[in-house]
Amino acid sequence: MTKLRVKQVRSRIGAPLRQKRTLDALGLRKMNATVEVEATPQVKGMVNAVRHLVTVEEI
């Protein structure tokens, strides 16, 4: 299965609690933090929910 490299590029300050929890679930806790996750439908949905705060690339 493919992987995604997700990097938080915008601050979570001012974001709704639901989006903050989504970032936590992805493993992103600080600005410029990067994680590699499996590209499952659940993860893609999470990334889609916070797409304005992160950048994504397939690896």
HUVEN-V966871 format. One record per helix or strand of 3 or more residues. SS is the DSSP state (h for helix, s for strand). FROM is the first residue (numbers start at 1). TO is the last residue. If there is no record, write none. Layout:
SS_FROM_TO / SS_FROM_TO
This chain:
s_3_8 / h_17_26 / s_34_38 / h_41_49 / s_54_58
